[in-house]
Amino acid sequence: MLAACGAFSGGAPAGGERAPAAFDASACEGARIEVRSQSDVERLAGCRAVAGSIIISTGAELSLRGLASLERIGGDLRIGPTIALTAVEGLDALIEIGGSLEISGNALVTTVSFVSLRTVSGGVTLHRNVSLTSVSLEALARVDGSVIVAANSDLFHVALASLASIGGGLEIAGNGRLEFLDAPALGAVGAAVVIERNRSLDADEVQTLVGRLAPPDGPADQIAPPID
């Protein structure tokens, strides 16, 4: 089980440096941590790990760069709905999510970027983010649940360069402007693959990906072809 505050045992960070006086280690605790304002973000600024879930849902303007020290989340990371958040970035130390990653219903988010995230023990969902254009999960190697990227009307580029396996299904659907789906390492998907209604994706490239993921003895309906 994750320690509630990771390396902040006794209130001091690793390496002997003292935490800022305002840091309250209890901010890292709890099964459900809700973030609704910038002050909520700043209260988590000293956390290296949280044992529970982080839920970000607000109408306020936010920057998530105050979470730059966060390395592990034991539960889910759920972002949305929001109406003033413009980017999901700044969590550059985050390497592991013990639950699911869900980014849904964000009106102004244009970019999703996790530079160090390697494993998600649940699923990954990006759904109905109407301004989203770019998703970069370049270090993500394993998702134990399903990956769903759906109904993001302005989405142009999804980068999953290191993703090798998905324990559940893969759904890429209803992203009308999606032109680039980079998943060169992906070789194993545990359930159905559905790639449809992405009219800007190159059909030959999609068929190559779908063919690579088809189980050798799997049922014919395991794979759905791309359709406009």
KOLGU-797840 format. One record per residue (C-alpha): x, z, y. Coordinates in steps of 0.1 Angstrom, whole numbers, padded with zeros to 4 digits, always signed. Each point is the difference from the previous one (the first is absolute). Layout:
N
X, Z, Y
...
***
This chain:
228
+0000, +0000, +0000
+0012, -0008, +0035
+0011, +0029, +0022
-0023, +0001, +0030
+0028, -0005, +0024
+0028, -0016, -0020
+0034, +0008, +0012
-0013, +0025, +0026
+0003, +0030, -0023
+0003, +0030, +0022
-0009, -0020, +0031
+0035, -0017, +0004
+0006, -0037, -0008
+0027, -0012, -0024
+0035, -0002, +0013
-0001, +0033, +0018
-0017, -0012, +0031
-0027, +0022, +0014
-0035, -0013, +0003
-0014, -0002, +0036
-0015, +0033, +0010
-0035, -0015, +0002
+0001, -0011, -0036
-0026, +0018, -0021
+0006, -0004, -0037
-0036, +0007, -0008
-0009, -0034, +0015
+0014, -0017, -0031
-0024, +0020, -0023
-0035, -0006, -0010
-0019, -0024, -0023
-0013, -0021, +0028
+0018, -0004, +0034
-0020, -0018, +0026
+0016, -0018, +0029
-0022, -0008, +0029
+0023, +0003, +0030
+0036, -0004, +0010
+0004, +0038, +0000
-0010, -0001, -0037
+0028, -0025, -0007
+0025, +0022, +0019
-0009, +0031, -0021
+0011, -0019, -0031
+0033, -0012, +0016
+0021, +0025, -0019
-0015, -0007, -0034
+0021, -0017, -0027
-0028, +0002, -0026
-0036, +0010, -0002
-0017, +0010, -0032
-0035, -0013, +0009
-0015, -0031, +0017
+0004, -0012, +0036
-0032, -0015, +0015
+0004, -0018, +0034
-0033, -0009, +0015
-0005, +0000, +0038
-0011, -0017, +0031
+0031, +0012, +0019
+0032, -0019, +0007
+0027, +0010, -0025
+0036, -0007, -0009
+0010, +0010, -0035
+0037, +0001, +0008
-0002, +0038, +0001
-0002, -0002, -0038
+0034, -0016, -0003
+0014, +0029, -0021
-0028, -0001, -0026
+0014, -0010, -0035
-0028, +0009, -0024
-0037, +0003, +0000
-0015, +0017, -0031
-0035, -0013, +0005
-0014, -0030, +0018
+0009, -0016, +0033
-0032, -0013, +0015
+0001, -0017, +0034
-0033, -0010, +0016
-0024, -0005, +0014
+0018, -0001, +0034
-0007, -0018, +0032
+0032, +0005, +0021
+0028, +0001, -0026
+0020, -0033, +0004
+0026, +0003, -0027
+0007, +0018, -0033
+0037, +0005, +0003
+0026, +0026, +0006
-0003, +0018, -0034
+0035, -0013, -0008
+0010, +0028, -0023
-0031, -0001, -0022
+0010, -0009, -0036
-0029, +0012, -0022
-0038, +0005, +0002
-0014, +0020, -0029
-0035, -0012, +0005
-0012, -0032, +0016
+0008, -0019, +0032
-0031, -0012, +0018
-0001, -0018, +0034
-0035, -0010, +0008
-0022, -0006, +0030
+0026, +0000, +0027
-0011, -0020, +0030
+0033, -0006, +0018
+0027, +0004, -0026
+0021, -0031, -0001
+0030, +0011, -0021
+0004, +0021, -0032
+0036, +0008, -0008
+0015, +0025, -0025
+0037, -0007, -0002
+0009, +0025, -0027
-0032, +0005, -0021
+0009, -0006, -0037
-0028, +0014, -0021
-0037, +0006, +0004
-0016, +0020, -0029
-0035, -0011, +0009
-0011, -0033, +0014
+0007, -0019, +0032
-0029, -0013, +0021
+0000, -0019, +0033
-0036, -0009, +0009
-0018, -0011, +0031
+0028, +0003, +0025
-0013, -0027, +0023
+0032, -0003, +0022
+0026, +0004, -0028
+0025, -0029, -0001
+0030, +0014, -0020
+0005, +0023, -0030
+0035, +0009, -0010
+0006, +0022, -0031
+0034, -0014, -0008
+0013, +0030, -0020
-0032, +0006, -0020
+0009, -0005, -0037
-0029, +0017, -0019
-0037, +0006, +0005
-0017, +0018, -0028
-0036, -0008, +0011
-0014, -0032, +0014
+0011, -0021, +0031
-0028, -0013, +0022
+0006, -0020, +0031
-0034, -0012, +0011
-0021, -0011, +0031
+0029, +0002, +0025
-0011, -0030, +0020
+0033, -0005, +0021
+0025, +0009, -0027
+0028, -0026, -0002
+0028, +0015, -0020
+0003, +0025, -0029
+0035, +0010, -0011
+0003, +0017, -0034
+0036, -0011, -0008
+0008, +0028, -0024
-0033, +0006, -0017
+0005, -0004, -0037
-0030, +0016, -0016
-0036, +0009, +0007
-0018, +0023, -0024
-0035, -0011, +0009
-0013, -0032, +0014
+0011, -0023, +0028
-0026, -0013, +0025
+0009, -0022, +0030
-0032, -0012, +0014
-0017, -0011, +0032
+0031, -0002, +0022
-0008, -0033, +0016
+0033, -0004, +0020
+0024, +0013, -0027
+0028, -0026, -0004
+0028, +0021, -0016
-0003, +0022, -0030
+0035, +0010, -0010
+0002, +0018, -0034
+0029, -0016, -0018
+0008, +0029, -0023
-0036, +0006, -0012
-0002, -0004, -0037
-0025, +0025, -0014
-0036, +0007, +0010
-0021, +0023, -0022
-0035, -0014, +0008
-0017, -0030, +0015
+0016, -0022, +0026
-0023, -0014, +0026
+0013, -0023, +0028
-0028, -0017, +0019
-0013, -0010, +0034
+0034, -0001, +0016
-0003, -0036, +0012
+0034, -0001, +0017
+0020, +0009, -0031
+0018, -0028, -0018
-0020, -0007, -0031
+0030, -0010, -0021
+0019, +0032, +0009
-0030, +0021, -0009
-0004, -0017, -0033
+0037, +0006, -0008
-0005, +0037, +0008
-0032, +0002, -0020
+0016, -0017, -0030
+0030, +0024, +0001
-0023, +0030, -0002
-0024, -0013, -0027
+0004, +0021, -0032
+0011, -0022, -0029
-0029, +0010, -0022
-0024, +0013, +0027
-0036, -0011, +0005
-0006, -0032, +0019
-0020, +0019, +0027
+0030, +0022, +0008
+0011, -0024, +0026
-0021, -0014, +0028
+0013, -0032, +0017
+0003, -0002, +0038
-0031, -0014, +0016
-0008, -0006, +0037
***
